[in-house]
Amino acid sequence: MAAGRGMNRYARQMVLPEVGAAGQDRILAAHVLIVGAGGLGVPALQYLAGAGIGQITLIDADTVAESNLHRQPIYGMADIGQPKVQAAAQAVARLDPAVAVTPLQARLTPANAPELVRAADLVLDCADSYAASYTLSDACLALGRPLISASALGLSGYVGGFCGGAPSLRAVFPDAPDSGQTCATAGVLGPVVGMLGAMQAQMALGVILGIAPSPLGQMTRLDHGRLTQFRFDTAPETPGPRFIALDQIRDSDLVIDLRPDTEAPQTATPDALRIPGYGDTGPLPADGQRVVLACRSGLRSWRAADRLARRWPGEITLLAMGEPE
């Protein structure tokens, strides 16, 4: 198969004993789902396409903005306003037209994640979104798919290999993060996300090729240019509230919107109660009723869920609404 795709293109990696013709065939036959076409997704996509991944599904809802260009160099000024997934697919076609890229201009949600994960051999979490990361981890754990997840902020970040036989993201990060900052609020340097995205591609290839020790169960942290690593193969799974999609809300649910009206003029559902400080206080659901806690990113919802769980033992779910349209 490798010869059929042009052996010269992959000659420098096929000479590696870890790759060879058999390994290149595995790369060519692989289907990778990449969630996010931004600072992490761009280098991951470029290096995986360059390696010859046969099929890539790329999902991202955003369009290219000028503020993206310092850390997403696959895009140019002419791409501004174009859907990122379309511009990225065009760039891959110029790099290697034999790589099949399926661009999906949409948000990853708990509703569409299982089908997308099931169709792929391996998943890359490049969304740098709290809700997307846990949604992907839950789906990958349930379906047995490997997940390479990364996050970057400022001059720091991490990349790790989860699920697919290794512990999930929840096993390593069982609690909500201390900060709800994003790249937009805290800033980020292009080379930081470039390094982490390239490492995601390397780890993905390691999983596909079966390189030992496995990238699954390994965490690498980047802190102001310093790299540290540790393994978490025996980390226990921990329970925690699960994310749901807006269209997965039931008529019987008690929906609490944690966003003030200055942030979101309309509540998540018409019947939702707007209670920004909900958790330690506030109305409790009825027996057997499920509660849905809604906010923008999911972070306030998780914290409210922790507080609510101390005084109510029922089912608590989280809803990340994203930016108001």
Contacts in CASP RR format, 6 or more apart in sequence:
PFRMAT RR
TARGET T0000
AUTHOR 0000-0000-0000
METHOD contacts of the structure
MODEL  1
MAAGRGMNRYARQMVLPEVGAAGQDRILAAHVLIVGAGGLGVPALQYLAG
AGIGQITLIDADTVAESNLHRQPIYGMADIGQPKVQAAAQAVARLDPAVA
VTPLQARLTPANAPELVRAADLVLDCADSYAASYTLSDACLALGRPLISA
SALGLSGYVGGFCGGAPSLRAVFPDAPDSGQTCATAGVLGPVVGMLGAMQ
AQMALGVILGIAPSPLGQMTRLDHGRLTQFRFDTAPETPGPRFIALDQIR
DSDLVIDLRPDTEAPQTATPDALRIPGYGDTGPLPADGQRVVLACRSGLR
SWRAADRLARRWPGEITLLAMGEPE
1 24 0 8 1.000
1 25 0 8 1.000
1 28 0 8 1.000
1 29 0 8 1.000
2 10 0 8 1.000
2 14 0 8 1.000
2 21 0 8 1.000
2 24 0 8 1.000
2 25 0 8 1.000
2 28 0 8 1.000
5 28 0 8 1.000
5 52 0 8 1.000
5 98 0 8 1.000
7 14 0 8 1.000
9 52 0 8 1.000
9 96 0 8 1.000
10 24 0 8 1.000
10 27 0 8 1.000
10 51 0 8 1.000
10 52 0 8 1.000
13 19 0 8 1.000
13 24 0 8 1.000
13 51 0 8 1.000
14 20 0 8 1.000
14 21 0 8 1.000
14 23 0 8 1.000
14 24 0 8 1.000
18 209 0 8 1.000
18 211 0 8 1.000
19 27 0 8 1.000
19 209 0 8 1.000
23 208 0 8 1.000
23 209 0 8 1.000
24 52 0 8 1.000
26 208 0 8 1.000
26 209 0 8 1.000
27 51 0 8 1.000
27 52 0 8 1.000
27 53 0 8 1.000
27 54 0 8 1.000
27 205 0 8 1.000
27 208 0 8 1.000
27 209 0 8 1.000
28 52 0 8 1.000
28 53 0 8 1.000
28 54 0 8 1.000
29 54 0 8 1.000
30 53 0 8 1.000
30 54 0 8 1.000
30 55 0 8 1.000
30 121 0 8 1.000
30 122 0 8 1.000
30 208 0 8 1.000
31 53 0 8 1.000
31 54 0 8 1.000
31 55 0 8 1.000
31 56 0 8 1.000
31 57 0 8 1.000
31 119 0 8 1.000
31 120 0 8 1.000
31 121 0 8 1.000
31 122 0 8 1.000
32 48 0 8 1.000
32 53 0 8 1.000
32 55 0 8 1.000
32 56 0 8 1.000
32 57 0 8 1.000
32 120 0 8 1.000
32 121 0 8 1.000
32 122 0 8 1.000
32 123 0 8 1.000
32 124 0 8 1.000
32 204 0 8 1.000
33 56 0 8 1.000
33 57 0 8 1.000
33 59 0 8 1.000
33 116 0 8 1.000
33 117 0 8 1.000
33 119 0 8 1.000
33 120 0 8 1.000
33 122 0 8 1.000
33 123 0 8 1.000
33 124 0 8 1.000
34 41 0 8 1.000
34 44 0 8 1.000
34 45 0 8 1.000
34 48 0 8 1.000
34 56 0 8 1.000
34 57 0 8 1.000
34 58 0 8 1.000
34 59 0 8 1.000
34 124 0 8 1.000
34 126 0 8 1.000
35 59 0 8 1.000
35 60 0 8 1.000
35 108 0 8 1.000
35 123 0 8 1.000
35 124 0 8 1.000
35 125 0 8 1.000
35 126 0 8 1.000
35 127 0 8 1.000
35 132 0 8 1.000
35 136 0 8 1.000
36 58 0 8 1.000
36 59 0 8 1.000
36 60 0 8 1.000
36 84 0 8 1.000
36 108 0 8 1.000
36 126 0 8 1.000
36 127 0 8 1.000
36 128 0 8 1.000
37 45 0 8 1.000
37 58 0 8 1.000
37 60 0 8 1.000
37 62 0 8 1.000
37 72 0 8 1.000
37 84 0 8 1.000
37 85 0 8 1.000
37 88 0 8 1.000
37 126 0 8 1.000
38 60 0 8 1.000
38 62 0 8 1.000
38 68 0 8 1.000
38 71 0 8 1.000
38 72 0 8 1.000
38 84 0 8 1.000
38 126 0 8 1.000
38 128 0 8 1.000
38 193 0 8 1.000
39 68 0 8 1.000
39 71 0 8 1.000
39 72 0 8 1.000
39 126 0 8 1.000
39 128 0 8 1.000
39 152 0 8 1.000
39 190 0 8 1.000
39 193 0 8 1.000
39 194 0 8 1.000
39 197 0 8 1.000
40 126 0 8 1.000
40 127 0 8 1.000
40 128 0 8 1.000
40 150 0 8 1.000
40 152 0 8 1.000
40 193 0 8 1.000
40 194 0 8 1.000
40 196 0 8 1.000
40 197 0 8 1.000
40 200 0 8 1.000
41 124 0 8 1.000
41 126 0 8 1.000
41 197 0 8 1.000
41 200 0 8 1.000
42 71 0 8 1.000
42 72 0 8 1.000
42 73 0 8 1.000
42 74 0 8 1.000
42 75 0 8 1.000
42 88 0 8 1.000
42 194 0 8 1.000
42 197 0 8 1.000
43 193 0 8 1.000
43 194 0 8 1.000
43 197 0 8 1.000
43 198 0 8 1.000
43 200 0 8 1.000
43 201 0 8 1.000
44 124 0 8 1.000
44 126 0 8 1.000
44 197 0 8 1.000
44 198 0 8 1.000
44 200 0 8 1.000
44 201 0 8 1.000
44 204 0 8 1.000
45 56 0 8 1.000
45 58 0 8 1.000
45 74 0 8 1.000
45 88 0 8 1.000
45 92 0 8 1.000
46 74 0 8 1.000
46 91 0 8 1.000
46 92 0 8 1.000
46 95 0 8 1.000
46 201 0 8 1.000
47 198 0 8 1.000
47 201 0 8 1.000
47 202 0 8 1.000
48 56 0 8 1.000
48 201 0 8 1.000
48 204 0 8 1.000
48 205 0 8 1.000
49 56 0 8 1.000
49 92 0 8 1.000
49 95 0 8 1.000
49 96 0 8 1.000
49 99 0 8 1.000
49 101 0 8 1.000
50 95 0 8 1.000
50 96 0 8 1.000
50 99 0 8 1.000
51 201 0 8 1.000
51 205 0 8 1.000
52 96 0 8 1.000
52 98 0 8 1.000
52 99 0 8 1.000
53 99 0 8 1.000
54 98 0 8 1.000
54 99 0 8 1.000
54 100 0 8 1.000
55 99 0 8 1.000
55 100 0 8 1.000
55 102 0 8 1.000
56 92 0 8 1.000
56 99 0 8 1.000
56 100 0 8 1.000
56 101 0 8 1.000
56 102 0 8 1.000
57 101 0 8 1.000
57 102 0 8 1.000
57 104 0 8 1.000
57 116 0 8 1.000
57 119 0 8 1.000
57 120 0 8 1.000
58 85 0 8 1.000
58 88 0 8 1.000
58 89 0 8 1.000
58 101 0 8 1.000
58 102 0 8 1.000
58 103 0 8 1.000
58 104 0 8 1.000
59 85 0 8 1.000
59 104 0 8 1.000
59 105 0 8 1.000
59 106 0 8 1.000
59 108 0 8 1.000
59 116 0 8 1.000
60 83 0 8 1.000
60 84 0 8 1.000
60 85 0 8 1.000
60 104 0 8 1.000
60 105 0 8 1.000
60 127 0 8 1.000
61 105 0 8 1.000
61 106 0 8 1.000
61 107 0 8 1.000
62 83 0 8 1.000
62 84 0 8 1.000
63 80 0 8 1.000
63 81 0 8 1.000
63 82 0 8 1.000
63 83 0 8 1.000
63 84 0 8 1.000
64 72 0 8 1.000
64 75 0 8 1.000
64 76 0 8 1.000
64 79 0 8 1.000
64 80 0 8 1.000
64 81 0 8 1.000
64 82 0 8 1.000
64 83 0 8 1.000
64 84 0 8 1.000
64 87 0 8 1.000
65 80 0 8 1.000
65 81 0 8 1.000
66 77 0 8 1.000
66 80 0 8 1.000
68 75 0 8 1.000
68 84 0 8 1.000
69 75 0 8 1.000
69 76 0 8 1.000
69 77 0 8 1.000
70 190 0 8 1.000
71 188 0 8 1.000
71 189 0 8 1.000
71 190 0 8 1.000
71 193 0 8 1.000
71 194 0 8 1.000
72 84 0 8 1.000
74 87 0 8 1.000
74 88 0 8 1.000
74 91 0 8 1.000
75 84 0 8 1.000
75 87 0 8 1.000
75 88 0 8 1.000
75 91 0 8 1.000
79 87 0 8 1.000
83 103 0 8 1.000
83 105 0 8 1.000
84 105 0 8 1.000
85 103 0 8 1.000
85 104 0 8 1.000
85 105 0 8 1.000
86 103 0 8 1.000
86 105 0 8 1.000
88 101 0 8 1.000
88 103 0 8 1.000
89 101 0 8 1.000
89 103 0 8 1.000
92 99 0 8 1.000
92 101 0 8 1.000
93 99 0 8 1.000
93 101 0 8 1.000
106 112 0 8 1.000
107 322 0 8 1.000
108 116 0 8 1.000
108 127 0 8 1.000
108 132 0 8 1.000
108 135 0 8 1.000
108 136 0 8 1.000
109 135 0 8 1.000
109 245 0 8 1.000
109 246 0 8 1.000
110 135 0 8 1.000
110 138 0 8 1.000
110 139 0 8 1.000
110 242 0 8 1.000
110 243 0 8 1.000
110 244 0 8 1.000
110 245 0 8 1.000
110 248 0 8 1.000
111 244 0 8 1.000
111 245 0 8 1.000
111 247 0 8 1.000
111 248 0 8 1.000
112 245 0 8 1.000
113 135 0 8 1.000
113 136 0 8 1.000
113 139 0 8 1.000
114 139 0 8 1.000
114 142 0 8 1.000
114 143 0 8 1.000
117 123 0 8 1.000
117 136 0 8 1.000
117 139 0 8 1.000
117 140 0 8 1.000
117 143 0 8 1.000
117 145 0 8 1.000
118 143 0 8 1.000
118 145 0 8 1.000
120 145 0 8 1.000
121 145 0 8 1.000
121 208 0 8 1.000
122 145 0 8 1.000
122 146 0 8 1.000
122 147 0 8 1.000
122 148 0 8 1.000
122 204 0 8 1.000
122 207 0 8 1.000
122 208 0 8 1.000
123 136 0 8 1.000
123 140 0 8 1.000
123 145 0 8 1.000
123 146 0 8 1.000
123 147 0 8 1.000
123 148 0 8 1.000
124 147 0 8 1.000
124 148 0 8 1.000
124 149 0 8 1.000
124 200 0 8 1.000
124 201 0 8 1.000
124 204 0 8 1.000
125 132 0 8 1.000
125 133 0 8 1.000
125 136 0 8 1.000
125 137 0 8 1.000
125 147 0 8 1.000
125 148 0 8 1.000
125 149 0 8 1.000
125 150 0 8 1.000
126 150 0 8 1.000
126 197 0 8 1.000
126 200 0 8 1.000
127 133 0 8 1.000
127 136 0 8 1.000
128 150 0 8 1.000
128 151 0 8 1.000
128 152 0 8 1.000
128 182 0 8 1.000
128 183 0 8 1.000
129 297 0 8 1.000
129 320 0 8 1.000
130 177 0 8 1.000
130 180 0 8 1.000
130 297 0 8 1.000
130 298 0 8 1.000
130 299 0 8 1.000
130 320 0 8 1.000
131 243 0 8 1.000
131 297 0 8 1.000
131 298 0 8 1.000
131 318 0 8 1.000
131 320 0 8 1.000
133 149 0 8 1.000
133 151 0 8 1.000
133 169 0 8 1.000
134 169 0 8 1.000
134 170 0 8 1.000
134 242 0 8 1.000
134 243 0 8 1.000
135 243 0 8 1.000
136 147 0 8 1.000
136 149 0 8 1.000
136 169 0 8 1.000
137 147 0 8 1.000
137 149 0 8 1.000
137 162 0 8 1.000
137 163 0 8 1.000
137 168 0 8 1.000
137 169 0 8 1.000
137 170 0 8 1.000
138 168 0 8 1.000
138 170 0 8 1.000
138 242 0 8 1.000
138 243 0 8 1.000
139 145 0 8 1.000
140 146 0 8 1.000
140 147 0 8 1.000
140 162 0 8 1.000
140 163 0 8 1.000
140 164 0 8 1.000
140 168 0 8 1.000
141 162 0 8 1.000
141 163 0 8 1.000
141 164 0 8 1.000
141 168 0 8 1.000
141 237 0 8 1.000
144 163 0 8 1.000
144 164 0 8 1.000
144 165 0 8 1.000
145 163 0 8 1.000
145 164 0 8 1.000
146 161 0 8 1.000
146 162 0 8 1.000
146 163 0 8 1.000
146 164 0 8 1.000
146 165 0 8 1.000
146 166 0 8 1.000
146 207 0 8 1.000
146 216 0 8 1.000
147 161 0 8 1.000
147 162 0 8 1.000
147 163 0 8 1.000
147 164 0 8 1.000
147 168 0 8 1.000
147 169 0 8 1.000
148 159 0 8 1.000
148 160 0 8 1.000
148 161 0 8 1.000
148 162 0 8 1.000
148 200 0 8 1.000
148 203 0 8 1.000
148 204 0 8 1.000
148 207 0 8 1.000
148 215 0 8 1.000
149 159 0 8 1.000
149 160 0 8 1.000
149 161 0 8 1.000
149 162 0 8 1.000
149 169 0 8 1.000
150 157 0 8 1.000
150 158 0 8 1.000
150 159 0 8 1.000
150 160 0 8 1.000
150 196 0 8 1.000
150 197 0 8 1.000
150 199 0 8 1.000
150 200 0 8 1.000
151 157 0 8 1.000
151 158 0 8 1.000
151 196 0 8 1.000
152 183 0 8 1.000
152 188 0 8 1.000
152 192 0 8 1.000
152 193 0 8 1.000
152 196 0 8 1.000
152 222 0 8 1.000
153 179 0 8 1.000
153 181 0 8 1.000
153 182 0 8 1.000
153 183 0 8 1.000
153 186 0 8 1.000
153 187 0 8 1.000
153 188 0 8 1.000
154 183 0 8 1.000
154 186 0 8 1.000
154 187 0 8 1.000
154 188 0 8 1.000
154 189 0 8 1.000
154 192 0 8 1.000
155 189 0 8 1.000
155 192 0 8 1.000
155 223 0 8 1.000
155 224 0 8 1.000
155 225 0 8 1.000
156 192 0 8 1.000
156 221 0 8 1.000
156 222 0 8 1.000
156 223 0 8 1.000
156 224 0 8 1.000
157 192 0 8 1.000
157 196 0 8 1.000
157 221 0 8 1.000
157 222 0 8 1.000
157 223 0 8 1.000
158 196 0 8 1.000
158 219 0 8 1.000
158 220 0 8 1.000
158 221 0 8 1.000
158 222 0 8 1.000
159 196 0 8 1.000
159 197 0 8 1.000
159 199 0 8 1.000
159 200 0 8 1.000
159 203 0 8 1.000
159 219 0 8 1.000
159 220 0 8 1.000
159 222 0 8 1.000
160 203 0 8 1.000
160 215 0 8 1.000
160 217 0 8 1.000
160 218 0 8 1.000
160 219 0 8 1.000
160 220 0 8 1.000
161 203 0 8 1.000
161 215 0 8 1.000
161 216 0 8 1.000
161 217 0 8 1.000
161 218 0 8 1.000
161 219 0 8 1.000
162 168 0 8 1.000
162 169 0 8 1.000
162 171 0 8 1.000
162 172 0 8 1.000
162 216 0 8 1.000
162 217 0 8 1.000
163 169 0 8 1.000
163 216 0 8 1.000
164 216 0 8 1.000
165 216 0 8 1.000
166 214 0 8 1.000
166 216 0 8 1.000
166 217 0 8 1.000
166 232 0 8 1.000
166 233 0 8 1.000
167 217 0 8 1.000
167 232 0 8 1.000
167 233 0 8 1.000
167 234 0 8 1.000
167 235 0 8 1.000
167 236 0 8 1.000
167 237 0 8 1.000
168 237 0 8 1.000
170 237 0 8 1.000
170 238 0 8 1.000
170 240 0 8 1.000
171 232 0 8 1.000
171 235 0 8 1.000
171 236 0 8 1.000
171 237 0 8 1.000
171 238 0 8 1.000
172 219 0 8 1.000
172 232 0 8 1.000
172 235 0 8 1.000
174 238 0 8 1.000
174 240 0 8 1.000
176 299 0 8 1.000
176 302 0 8 1.000
176 303 0 8 1.000
176 306 0 8 1.000
177 299 0 8 1.000
179 186 0 8 1.000
180 297 0 8 1.000
180 299 0 8 1.000
182 297 0 8 1.000
183 193 0 8 1.000
192 222 0 8 1.000
195 222 0 8 1.000
196 222 0 8 1.000
199 220 0 8 1.000
202 215 0 8 1.000
203 215 0 8 1.000
203 218 0 8 1.000
204 215 0 8 1.000
205 211 0 8 1.000
206 214 0 8 1.000
206 215 0 8 1.000
207 214 0 8 1.000
207 215 0 8 1.000
207 216 0 8 1.000
213 231 0 8 1.000
217 231 0 8 1.000
217 232 0 8 1.000
217 233 0 8 1.000
218 229 0 8 1.000
218 230 0 8 1.000
218 231 0 8 1.000
218 232 0 8 1.000
219 229 0 8 1.000
219 230 0 8 1.000
219 231 0 8 1.000
219 232 0 8 1.000
220 227 0 8 1.000
220 228 0 8 1.000
220 229 0 8 1.000
221 227 0 8 1.000
221 228 0 8 1.000
221 229 0 8 1.000
240 305 0 8 1.000
241 293 0 8 1.000
241 301 0 8 1.000
241 302 0 8 1.000
241 305 0 8 1.000
241 316 0 8 1.000
241 317 0 8 1.000
241 318 0 8 1.000
242 317 0 8 1.000
242 318 0 8 1.000
243 298 0 8 1.000
243 317 0 8 1.000
243 318 0 8 1.000
243 319 0 8 1.000
243 320 0 8 1.000
244 292 0 8 1.000
244 317 0 8 1.000
244 318 0 8 1.000
244 319 0 8 1.000
245 319 0 8 1.000
246 268 0 8 1.000
246 269 0 8 1.000
246 319 0 8 1.000
246 321 0 8 1.000
249 255 0 8 1.000
249 268 0 8 1.000
249 269 0 8 1.000
249 292 0 8 1.000
249 319 0 8 1.000
250 290 0 8 1.000
252 289 0 8 1.000
252 290 0 8 1.000
253 289 0 8 1.000
253 290 0 8 1.000
253 291 0 8 1.000
253 292 0 8 1.000
254 273 0 8 1.000
254 283 0 8 1.000
254 285 0 8 1.000
254 286 0 8 1.000
254 289 0 8 1.000
254 290 0 8 1.000
254 291 0 8 1.000
254 292 0 8 1.000
255 267 0 8 1.000
255 268 0 8 1.000
255 269 0 8 1.000
255 271 0 8 1.000
255 272 0 8 1.000
255 273 0 8 1.000
255 291 0 8 1.000
255 292 0 8 1.000
255 294 0 8 1.000
255 319 0 8 1.000
256 272 0 8 1.000
256 273 0 8 1.000
256 275 0 8 1.000
256 278 0 8 1.000
256 291 0 8 1.000
256 292 0 8 1.000
256 293 0 8 1.000
256 294 0 8 1.000
256 304 0 8 1.000
257 264 0 8 1.000
257 267 0 8 1.000
257 268 0 8 1.000
257 272 0 8 1.000
257 273 0 8 1.000
257 274 0 8 1.000
257 275 0 8 1.000
257 294 0 8 1.000
257 295 0 8 1.000
258 275 0 8 1.000
258 276 0 8 1.000
258 277 0 8 1.000
258 278 0 8 1.000
258 293 0 8 1.000
258 294 0 8 1.000
258 295 0 8 1.000
258 300 0 8 1.000
258 301 0 8 1.000
258 304 0 8 1.000
259 274 0 8 1.000
259 276 0 8 1.000
259 294 0 8 1.000
259 295 0 8 1.000
259 296 0 8 1.000
259 300 0 8 1.000
259 321 0 8 1.000
260 274 0 8 1.000
260 276 0 8 1.000
261 274 0 8 1.000
263 296 0 8 1.000
263 324 0 8 1.000
264 296 0 8 1.000
264 321 0 8 1.000
264 324 0 8 1.000
265 324 0 8 1.000
266 324 0 8 1.000
267 273 0 8 1.000
267 274 0 8 1.000
267 294 0 8 1.000
268 292 0 8 1.000
268 294 0 8 1.000
268 319 0 8 1.000
268 321 0 8 1.000
272 294 0 8 1.000
273 283 0 8 1.000
275 282 0 8 1.000
277 304 0 8 1.000
278 293 0 8 1.000
278 304 0 8 1.000
278 308 0 8 1.000
279 304 0 8 1.000
279 307 0 8 1.000
279 308 0 8 1.000
280 307 0 8 1.000
280 310 0 8 1.000
280 311 0 8 1.000
284 311 0 8 1.000
284 312 0 8 1.000
285 291 0 8 1.000
285 312 0 8 1.000
285 314 0 8 1.000
288 314 0 8 1.000
288 315 0 8 1.000
290 314 0 8 1.000
290 315 0 8 1.000
290 316 0 8 1.000
290 317 0 8 1.000
291 308 0 8 1.000
291 312 0 8 1.000
291 314 0 8 1.000
291 315 0 8 1.000
291 316 0 8 1.000
291 317 0 8 1.000
292 317 0 8 1.000
292 318 0 8 1.000
292 319 0 8 1.000
293 300 0 8 1.000
293 301 0 8 1.000
293 304 0 8 1.000
293 305 0 8 1.000
293 308 0 8 1.000
293 316 0 8 1.000
293 317 0 8 1.000
293 318 0 8 1.000
293 319 0 8 1.000
294 301 0 8 1.000
294 318 0 8 1.000
294 319 0 8 1.000
294 320 0 8 1.000
294 321 0 8 1.000
295 301 0 8 1.000
295 304 0 8 1.000
295 319 0 8 1.000
295 320 0 8 1.000
295 321 0 8 1.000
296 320 0 8 1.000
296 321 0 8 1.000
296 322 0 8 1.000
296 323 0 8 1.000
297 320 0 8 1.000
297 322 0 8 1.000
298 318 0 8 1.000
298 319 0 8 1.000
298 320 0 8 1.000
301 318 0 8 1.000
301 319 0 8 1.000
301 320 0 8 1.000
302 318 0 8 1.000
305 316 0 8 1.000
305 318 0 8 1.000
308 316 0 8 1.000
309 316 0 8 1.000
END
